[in-house]
């Protein structure tokens, strides 16, 4: 049996870690003040424009999810550190849990002493209900979990699944819980605006406008006293507006892409301004349509990969925020280091123009002057596409186009309307395009998104992943084995097979790690996750927000 338990000693340590003193730091003039003259308000900014009055945590477009305050109100079963995916999750609303050997059954114990913000007791029935409504409503089941029976016995909830969930255990433990006594009478859970949200989290909604939501700290929070007394979630019109607010100190926590962030943001106030961008297992990858020329030939895929300078792409397109992938297994490090199998440890990408030309020559390609011709005599060309407003991706595409010129390949960069692009990449109506992958607690999502035959759909049908329509029976079987294996040896062997196919067949070209980046100020509050203490994803719009908010304390 695979167990994750928390001892009495650890419970005590966890409770102590959650308690932050209410002492105030020095004066700031930012927001409200405490009796000692320091700020008691933390302003969180997002560049999402005017909001609608909707605090439904199941609606991705709701104000609560767009700005992130849902995660200060609703809490997960466990805190999963996606920037250090090999770490054990931290018990939260579930004080302990246990998986069976094949990960088809999860038993959770509801934490004692937790109350909903309306004073009602939190119980195992609330956990069971939160699973049940996801089972009963496809629109709420965002991870497409194959639920079986869900039962309650005292303070324990047992959830069954019709297939092994080893690769989704992190997503399952991060699911938030809602109060049955509030939600059970709602007619349509997907459209309910939930304007007076009730949660177990450290904060409650005090007021709401189209520009900002204000939350206040609970004095009866199960995790102890909170160092930040008030949260103001402000919605700025665009990236520039949020950047200005972060630079001036008007906002002290948020995330927006800031070109040349060190000069623009850090240097504006280097004593307190910080940006942390840790990389989990998600990546940015160049999807290649493997069912249309020229990328239906692995020789072209290999050749293009060999001429791409990932370090240069990272620096010029993202100011170094999105780190270059170095290992040929295509996983970010250090998050992915433990998942790189023995044959590929220490094997890194290198730029090799001569090697690329040799790969093409060996496959029957020839140069006609400065034009590369395929074995049938056709000029090799392709088009790279992404949405017009996505400047970092378009810069990357232009660098790729420039890199293949010495091979005799003409590549053209075209911007598209975002809606048209989403449709085109899903239906396979493209040749090459940058896109991200999911992360997760294992590399399964990263690889499955790029190369899983189980997610294959014919051209013209809307795929959710595997946009390049890559098919390899060995890789597909290995991904299934990895997801369902009951022992580590079988998973390692399956992962080695997946990585071998990834290296040999180049189903997509992995370029950059996709970090969970955030900007934050230590002027008024300290305790943020950082390189020195990488305890959580730093973004305010993730389930880890409730953990971060319990760690913050005044910077006195």
C-alpha positions as CSV (number, residue, x, y, z in Angstrom):
1,X,0.0,0.0,0.0
2,X,1.2,3.5,-0.8
3,X,0.7,5.8,2.2
4,X,1.1,9.4,3.0
5,X,0.5,10.0,6.7
6,X,1.1,12.9,9.1
7,X,2.2,12.2,12.6
8,X,1.2,14.1,15.8
9,X,4.6,15.8,15.8
10,X,4.3,16.9,12.2
11,X,0.8,18.3,12.9
12,X,2.3,20.4,15.7
13,X,5.0,21.7,13.4
14,X,2.5,22.5,10.6
15,X,0.3,24.4,13.0
16,X,3.3,26.5,14.2
17,X,4.4,27.1,10.6
18,X,1.0,28.5,9.8
19,X,0.9,31.0,12.6
20,X,2.2,34.5,11.7
21,X,2.5,37.3,14.3
22,X,0.4,40.4,13.8
23,X,3.3,42.8,14.4
24,X,3.6,45.5,11.8
25,X,6.5,46.6,9.7
26,X,7.6,50.1,8.9
27,X,5.2,52.6,7.3
28,X,4.7,52.5,3.6
29,X,1.8,54.6,2.6
30,X,0.5,51.7,0.6
31,X,-3.1,50.8,1.4
32,X,-4.4,50.6,5.0
33,X,-2.3,50.8,8.1
34,X,-2.2,49.0,11.4
35,X,-1.9,50.6,14.8
36,X,1.9,50.6,14.6
37,X,1.8,52.6,11.4
38,X,2.8,49.8,8.9
39,X,0.7,48.5,6.1
40,X,-1.7,45.8,6.9
41,X,-2.9,45.5,3.3
42,X,-1.5,43.4,0.5
43,X,-2.5,44.4,-3.1
44,X,-2.5,41.6,-5.6
45,X,-2.7,42.7,-9.3
46,X,-3.6,40.9,-12.5
47,X,-3.8,42.4,-16.0
48,X,-7.3,41.1,-16.8
49,X,-9.5,44.3,-17.2
50,X,-13.0,44.9,-15.8
51,X,-14.5,41.9,-14.0
52,X,-18.0,40.6,-13.5
53,X,-19.5,39.9,-10.1
54,X,-18.9,36.1,-10.0
55,X,-17.1,34.2,-7.2
56,X,-17.8,30.7,-8.5
57,X,-14.5,28.8,-8.2
58,X,-15.7,26.3,-10.8
59,X,-16.0,29.0,-13.5
60,X,-12.6,29.7,-15.0
61,X,-13.9,33.1,-16.3
62,X,-15.2,34.2,-12.9
63,X,-13.7,37.1,-11.1
64,X,-12.6,34.8,-8.3
65,X,-10.6,32.7,-10.6
66,X,-9.4,35.5,-12.9
67,X,-8.0,37.5,-10.1
68,X,-7.1,34.5,-7.9
69,X,-9.1,35.3,-4.7
70,X,-10.9,31.9,-5.0
71,X,-7.8,30.4,-3.6
72,X,-7.8,32.6,-0.5
73,X,-11.4,31.4,0.2
74,X,-11.4,27.8,-1.0
75,X,-8.7,25.4,0.0
76,X,-7.3,22.1,-1.4
77,X,-7.1,18.7,0.1
78,X,-3.3,19.0,0.1
79,X,-0.7,21.6,-1.0
80,X,1.2,20.2,-4.0
81,X,4.4,21.9,-4.7
82,X,4.4,21.9,-8.5
83,X,7.8,23.6,-8.7
84,X,9.3,20.7,-6.8
85,X,7.1,17.9,-8.0
86,X,9.1,15.0,-6.4
87,X,8.3,16.4,-2.9
88,X,5.5,14.9,-0.8
89,X,2.4,17.1,-0.7
90,X,1.6,19.0,2.5
91,X,-1.5,17.9,4.3
92,X,-4.2,20.6,4.3
93,X,-8.0,19.9,4.5
94,X,-7.0,16.2,4.4
95,X,-4.8,15.4,7.4
96,X,-3.7,12.2,5.8
97,X,-4.4,10.0,2.8
98,X,-3.7,6.5,1.4
99,X,-3.7,5.1,-2.2
100,X,-4.1,1.5,-3.0
101,X,-1.4,-0.3,-4.9
102,X,-2.8,0.4,-8.4
103,X,-3.9,4.0,-7.6
104,X,-7.6,3.2,-8.3
105,X,-8.7,4.0,-4.8
106,X,-7.9,7.0,-2.5
107,X,-8.9,7.2,1.2
108,X,-8.7,10.6,2.8
109,X,-9.1,11.7,6.4
110,X,-10.9,15.1,7.0
111,X,-8.9,17.5,9.2
112,X,-10.4,18.1,12.6
113,X,-11.1,21.5,13.9
114,X,-11.9,23.3,10.6
115,X,-14.9,25.5,10.3
116,X,-16.5,27.1,7.3
117,X,-16.5,30.9,7.3
118,X,-20.2,30.9,8.2
119,X,-19.5,28.9,11.4
120,X,-20.5,25.5,10.2
121,X,-18.2,22.5,10.9
122,X,-16.1,21.2,8.0
123,X,-16.7,17.4,7.6
124,X,-15.8,14.4,5.5
125,X,-19.3,14.8,3.9
126,X,-18.1,18.1,2.4
127,X,-15.1,16.3,0.8
128,X,-17.3,13.5,-0.6
129,X,-19.8,16.1,-1.9
130,X,-17.0,18.0,-3.7
131,X,-16.0,14.8,-5.5
132,X,-19.6,13.8,-6.2
133,X,-20.5,17.0,-8.0
134,X,-17.4,16.7,-10.1
135,X,-18.5,13.2,-11.0
136,X,-22.1,14.2,-11.8
137,X,-21.2,17.4,-13.7
138,X,-18.9,17.0,-16.7
139,X,-18.3,20.7,-16.8
140,X,-16.9,20.7,-13.2
141,X,-14.6,17.7,-13.9
142,X,-11.8,19.7,-15.4
143,X,-9.2,16.8,-15.2
144,X,-11.7,14.3,-16.7
145,X,-11.2,12.0,-13.7
146,X,-12.9,8.6,-14.2
147,X,-14.8,8.5,-10.9
148,X,-16.2,5.3,-9.4
149,X,-17.9,5.0,-6.0
150,X,-17.5,7.7,-3.4
151,X,-18.3,6.7,0.2
152,X,-18.0,8.2,3.7
153,X,-17.2,6.4,6.9
154,X,-16.9,8.7,9.9
155,X,-14.1,11.2,9.1
156,X,-12.8,9.2,6.2
157,X,-13.8,9.5,2.5
158,X,-13.0,6.7,0.0
159,X,-12.9,7.7,-3.7
160,X,-12.6,5.0,-6.4
161,X,-11.6,5.4,-10.0
162,X,-12.1,3.1,-12.9
163,X,-8.4,3.4,-14.0
164,X,-5.1,4.0,-12.2
165,X,-4.5,7.7,-11.3
166,X,-0.8,7.6,-10.5
167,X,-0.1,10.4,-13.0
168,X,-3.0,12.5,-11.7
169,X,-2.6,12.1,-8.0
170,X,-1.3,15.6,-7.6
171,X,-4.2,17.2,-9.5
172,X,-6.6,15.1,-7.3
173,X,-5.0,16.2,-4.1
174,X,-5.1,19.9,-5.2
175,X,-8.9,19.8,-5.8
176,X,-10.6,22.5,-3.7
177,X,-13.5,21.6,-1.4
178,X,-16.9,23.5,-1.2
179,X,-19.5,23.4,1.6
180,X,-22.3,20.9,0.9
181,X,-24.8,22.8,3.1
182,X,-24.4,25.9,0.8
183,X,-24.1,24.3,-2.6
184,X,-26.6,21.4,-2.4
185,X,-29.5,23.6,-3.1
186,X,-28.0,25.4,-6.1
187,X,-29.9,24.6,-9.3
188,X,-27.0,25.1,-11.8
189,X,-23.5,24.8,-10.3
190,X,-21.8,26.0,-13.4
191,X,-23.6,29.3,-13.8
192,X,-24.2,30.2,-10.2
193,X,-22.4,33.5,-9.4
194,X,-21.9,32.7,-5.7
195,X,-21.7,36.4,-4.7
196,X,-21.3,35.6,-0.9
197,X,-18.7,32.7,-1.0
198,X,-18.3,30.5,2.1
199,X,-15.0,28.7,2.4
200,X,-12.5,27.2,4.8
201,X,-9.8,29.5,3.7
202,X,-8.0,32.2,5.6
203,X,-9.9,35.1,4.1
204,X,-13.5,36.1,3.4
205,X,-14.9,38.4,0.8
206,X,-15.6,41.9,2.2
207,X,-16.5,43.9,-0.9
208,X,-16.5,43.7,-4.6
209,X,-16.3,46.1,-7.6
210,X,-15.5,45.6,-11.3
211,X,-12.0,46.8,-10.6
212,X,-11.2,45.2,-7.2
213,X,-12.2,42.6,-4.6
214,X,-11.4,43.2,-1.0
215,X,-10.9,40.3,1.5
216,X,-10.4,40.3,5.2
217,X,-8.5,37.9,7.4
218,X,-10.5,35.4,9.5
219,X,-10.0,35.5,13.2
220,X,-11.1,31.9,13.5
221,X,-9.0,30.4,10.8
222,X,-7.9,26.8,11.6
223,X,-4.3,27.5,10.6
224,X,-3.8,30.3,13.2
225,X,-3.4,34.0,13.1
226,X,-2.6,35.7,9.8
227,X,0.1,38.3,9.2
228,X,-1.8,40.0,6.4
229,X,-5.0,41.5,7.6
230,X,-6.5,42.6,4.3
231,X,-6.1,41.6,0.6
232,X,-7.1,43.8,-2.3
233,X,-7.3,42.0,-5.6
234,X,-7.0,44.7,-8.3
235,X,-7.6,44.1,-12.0
236,X,-5.5,46.3,-14.3
237,X,-6.4,46.9,-17.9
238,X,-3.3,45.4,-19.4
239,X,0.3,44.3,-18.9
240,X,1.7,47.8,-19.0
241,X,-0.8,49.1,-16.4
242,X,0.1,46.2,-14.0
243,X,3.8,46.7,-14.7
244,X,3.5,50.4,-13.7
245,X,1.6,49.4,-10.5
246,X,4.2,46.8,-9.6
247,X,7.1,49.2,-10.3
248,X,5.5,52.0,-8.2
249,X,4.6,49.7,-5.3
250,X,0.9,50.2,-5.8
251,X,0.6,46.4,-6.3
252,X,2.9,44.2,-4.3
253,X,2.1,40.7,-5.7
254,X,1.1,39.7,-9.2
255,X,2.3,38.2,-12.5
256,X,2.8,39.8,-15.8
257,X,5.5,39.4,-18.5
258,X,7.9,42.4,-18.1
259,X,10.5,42.6,-21.0
260,X,13.9,43.3,-19.5
261,X,12.4,42.8,-16.0
262,X,15.6,43.4,-14.2
263,X,16.0,46.9,-15.5
264,X,12.4,47.8,-15.5
265,X,11.1,46.2,-12.3
266,X,14.0,45.0,-10.1
267,X,16.2,48.1,-10.5
268,X,13.3,50.4,-9.7
269,X,13.6,49.3,-6.1
270,X,16.2,46.5,-5.8
271,X,15.9,46.3,-2.0
272,X,12.3,45.0,-2.1
273,X,11.3,44.2,-5.7
274,X,11.6,40.5,-6.6
275,X,10.7,38.2,-9.4
276,X,10.8,34.5,-8.9
277,X,10.2,32.2,-11.9
278,X,10.7,28.5,-10.9
279,X,10.1,25.9,-13.5
280,X,8.0,22.8,-12.9
281,X,7.6,20.1,-15.5
282,X,5.6,22.1,-18.0
283,X,7.5,23.4,-21.1
284,X,7.1,25.5,-24.2
285,X,7.5,23.3,-27.3
286,X,7.5,23.7,-31.1
287,X,4.7,21.5,-32.2
288,X,5.4,20.0,-35.7
289,X,2.6,18.6,-37.9
290,X,4.0,15.2,-38.5
291,X,1.3,14.3,-41.1
292,X,2.2,17.0,-43.6
293,X,5.4,17.9,-45.3
294,X,8.1,18.7,-44.4
295,X,7.7,17.4,-40.9
296,X,6.3,14.1,-41.9
297,X,10.0,13.2,-42.4
298,X,11.9,12.7,-39.1
299,X,15.1,13.8,-40.9
300,X,13.7,17.4,-41.2
301,X,12.5,17.3,-37.6
302,X,16.0,16.3,-36.4
303,X,17.8,18.8,-38.6
304,X,15.7,21.7,-37.4
305,X,16.3,20.7,-33.8
306,X,20.0,20.6,-34.3
307,X,20.3,24.3,-35.4
308,X,18.2,25.9,-32.6
309,X,20.2,27.8,-29.9
310,X,17.9,27.4,-26.9
311,X,20.0,29.7,-24.7
312,X,19.8,32.5,-27.3
313,X,16.0,32.0,-27.7
314,X,15.5,32.1,-24.0
315,X,17.5,35.4,-23.6
316,X,16.1,37.3,-26.6
317,X,12.5,36.1,-26.4
318,X,11.9,36.0,-22.7
319,X,14.7,38.0,-21.1
320,X,15.9,34.7,-19.7
321,X,12.7,34.2,-17.6
322,X,11.8,31.0,-19.6
323,X,14.9,28.9,-19.1
324,X,16.5,27.0,-22.0
325,X,16.0,23.2,-21.8
326,X,19.4,21.6,-21.8
327,X,18.9,17.8,-21.5
328,X,17.9,15.9,-24.6
329,X,15.0,14.3,-22.7
330,X,13.3,17.7,-23.0
331,X,12.6,18.2,-19.3
332,X,13.3,21.3,-17.3
333,X,15.8,21.1,-14.4
334,X,15.9,20.8,-11.5
335,X,12.2,19.8,-11.4
336,X,12.8,17.1,-14.0
337,X,16.3,15.9,-13.0
338,X,15.0,12.9,-11.1
339,X,12.9,11.8,-14.1
340,X,15.8,11.7,-16.6
341,X,16.5,8.1,-17.2
342,X,20.0,6.6,-17.2
343,X,20.6,6.5,-21.0
344,X,20.1,10.3,-21.2
345,X,21.7,11.6,-18.0
346,X,24.4,14.1,-18.9
347,X,23.4,14.3,-22.5
348,X,22.6,17.8,-23.6
349,X,21.4,19.7,-26.6
350,X,24.1,21.2,-28.8
351,X,23.9,23.5,-31.8
352,X,25.3,21.5,-34.8
353,X,24.7,23.0,-38.2
354,X,27.1,20.6,-39.9
355,X,25.4,17.7,-38.2
356,X,22.0,18.9,-39.4
357,X,23.2,19.2,-43.0
358,X,24.6,15.6,-42.7
359,X,21.2,14.3,-41.4
360,X,19.5,15.8,-44.4
361,X,22.1,14.6,-46.9
362,X,21.8,11.0,-45.5
363,X,18.1,11.2,-46.0
364,X,18.4,12.2,-49.7
365,X,18.0,16.0,-49.5
366,X,20.2,18.1,-51.8
367,X,21.1,21.7,-52.1
368,X,20.1,23.5,-55.3
369,X,22.2,26.7,-54.9
370,X,20.9,28.0,-51.6
371,X,17.6,26.0,-51.7
372,X,17.1,22.7,-50.0
373,X,15.3,20.1,-52.1
374,X,13.6,17.0,-50.8
375,X,14.3,13.6,-52.5
376,X,11.4,14.3,-55.0
377,X,13.0,17.6,-55.9
378,X,10.6,19.9,-54.0
379,X,11.9,23.0,-52.2
380,X,11.6,22.6,-48.4
381,X,9.6,25.4,-46.9
382,X,7.3,25.8,-43.9
383,X,5.2,28.4,-42.1
384,X,5.4,29.1,-38.4
385,X,2.2,30.5,-36.8
386,X,1.1,31.9,-33.4
387,X,-1.3,34.6,-32.3
388,X,-0.3,38.2,-33.3
389,X,-0.2,39.6,-29.8
390,X,2.1,36.9,-28.4
391,X,5.3,38.8,-28.8
392,X,7.6,36.2,-27.0
393,X,6.3,33.3,-29.2
394,X,6.6,35.4,-32.4
395,X,10.2,36.3,-31.5
396,X,10.9,32.6,-31.0
397,X,9.4,31.8,-34.3
398,X,11.5,34.4,-36.1
399,X,14.6,33.0,-34.5
400,X,13.7,29.5,-35.7
401,X,13.1,30.9,-39.2
402,X,16.5,32.5,-39.2
403,X,18.2,29.4,-37.8
404,X,17.0,27.1,-40.7
405,X,18.2,29.5,-43.4
406,X,21.7,28.1,-43.6
407,X,20.2,24.7,-44.2
408,X,18.5,26.1,-47.4
409,X,15.0,26.0,-45.8
410,X,12.7,29.0,-46.2
411,X,10.5,29.5,-43.1
412,X,7.9,32.2,-42.9
413,X,6.4,33.6,-39.7
414,X,2.7,34.5,-39.7
415,X,0.6,36.0,-36.9
416,X,-3.0,34.9,-36.5
417,X,-6.1,36.0,-34.7
418,X,-6.0,34.1,-31.4
419,X,-9.4,32.4,-31.9
420,X,-8.4,31.3,-35.4
421,X,-5.1,30.0,-34.1
422,X,-6.7,28.0,-31.3
423,X,-8.9,26.4,-33.9
424,X,-6.1,25.8,-36.4
425,X,-3.7,24.1,-34.0
426,X,-6.5,21.9,-32.6
427,X,-7.6,20.8,-36.0
428,X,-4.0,20.2,-37.3
429,X,-4.3,23.1,-39.8
430,X,-0.7,24.3,-39.3
431,X,2.9,23.2,-40.0
432,X,4.8,24.5,-36.9
433,X,3.6,26.4,-33.9
434,X,4.7,27.2,-30.4
435,X,2.5,25.9,-27.6
436,X,2.9,24.9,-23.9
437,X,2.4,21.6,-22.2
438,X,0.8,20.8,-18.9
439,X,3.1,20.2,-15.9
440,X,1.9,17.8,-13.2
441,X,3.8,15.8,-10.5
442,X,5.4,13.5,-13.1
443,X,6.6,14.0,-16.7
444,X,3.6,12.0,-18.1
445,X,1.6,15.1,-18.9
446,X,4.6,16.8,-20.6
447,X,5.2,13.8,-22.9
448,X,1.6,12.8,-23.4
449,X,0.7,16.3,-24.6
450,X,3.4,16.1,-27.3
451,X,3.3,12.4,-28.5
452,X,0.6,10.2,-27.0
453,X,-1.1,8.2,-29.7
454,X,-4.0,7.7,-27.2
455,X,-4.7,11.4,-27.8
456,X,-4.4,11.1,-31.6
457,X,-7.2,12.5,-33.8
458,X,-7.3,12.7,-37.6
459,X,-6.6,16.0,-39.3
460,X,-9.7,18.2,-39.2
461,X,-10.9,16.9,-35.8
462,X,-10.3,19.0,-32.8
463,X,-7.5,17.5,-30.7
464,X,-7.0,18.6,-27.1
465,X,-3.3,17.6,-27.1
466,X,-0.9,15.8,-29.5
467,X,-1.5,18.6,-32.0
468,X,1.3,17.3,-34.2
469,X,-0.6,14.0,-34.8
470,X,2.4,11.9,-33.8
471,X,1.9,8.2,-33.6
472,X,4.3,5.6,-32.3
473,X,2.8,2.4,-30.9
474,X,5.7,1.7,-28.6
475,X,5.5,5.2,-27.1
476,X,1.8,5.1,-26.7
477,X,2.0,1.7,-24.9
478,X,4.8,3.0,-22.7
479,X,2.8,6.1,-21.7
480,X,-0.1,3.9,-20.7
481,X,2.2,1.6,-18.7
482,X,3.7,4.5,-16.9
483,X,0.2,5.8,-15.9
484,X,-1.0,2.4,-14.7
485,X,2.1,0.6,-13.3
486,X,2.0,-0.4,-9.7
487,X,5.8,-0.4,-9.0
488,X,8.6,2.1,-9.6
489,X,10.7,-0.3,-11.7
490,X,8.0,-0.7,-14.3
491,X,7.4,3.1,-14.4
492,X,11.1,3.8,-14.9
493,X,11.3,1.2,-17.7
494,X,8.3,2.8,-19.4
495,X,9.7,6.3,-19.0
496,X,13.0,5.2,-20.6
497,X,11.1,3.9,-23.6
498,X,9.1,7.2,-23.9
499,X,12.3,9.3,-23.7
500,X,14.1,7.0,-26.3
501,X,11.3,7.6,-28.8
502,X,11.2,11.4,-27.9
503,X,14.9,11.6,-28.7
504,X,15.0,9.4,-31.8
505,X,11.7,10.5,-33.5
506,X,11.5,14.2,-32.4
507,X,7.7,14.3,-32.2
508,X,8.0,18.0,-31.2
509,X,10.9,20.3,-30.4
510,X,11.2,21.1,-26.7
511,X,12.7,24.5,-26.3
512,X,12.1,26.3,-23.0
513,X,10.9,25.5,-19.5
514,X,7.6,27.2,-18.7
515,X,8.0,28.8,-15.3
516,X,5.4,29.7,-12.7
517,X,6.6,33.3,-12.4
518,X,5.5,36.1,-10.0
519,X,6.6,39.5,-8.9
520,X,6.4,40.4,-5.3
521,X,7.6,43.1,-2.9
522,X,9.2,42.5,0.5
523,X,8.6,46.1,1.7
524,X,5.7,45.2,3.9
525,X,5.6,41.4,4.0
526,X,8.2,38.7,4.0
527,X,7.9,34.9,3.8
528,X,7.5,34.6,0.0
529,X,8.7,31.4,-1.8
530,X,12.1,31.9,-3.4
531,X,15.2,30.0,-4.6
532,X,16.2,29.8,-0.9
533,X,12.8,28.5,0.2
534,X,11.0,27.0,-2.8
535,X,8.0,25.8,-0.9
536,X,5.3,26.7,-3.4
537,X,4.3,27.9,-6.8
538,X,4.5,31.7,-6.4
539,X,1.6,32.8,-8.6
540,X,-1.4,34.2,-6.8
541,X,-3.9,32.4,-9.0
542,X,-3.0,28.8,-8.0
543,X,-4.0,26.5,-5.1
544,X,-0.8,27.3,-3.3
545,X,-2.0,30.9,-2.6
546,X,-3.6,29.8,0.6
547,X,-0.3,28.3,1.8
548,X,1.7,31.4,0.8
549,X,-0.8,33.7,2.6
550,X,-0.3,31.7,5.8
551,X,3.4,32.1,5.5
552,X,3.5,35.8,5.1
553,X,4.3,38.1,8.1
554,X,5.0,41.8,8.5
555,X,8.5,42.9,7.4
556,X,9.4,44.5,10.7
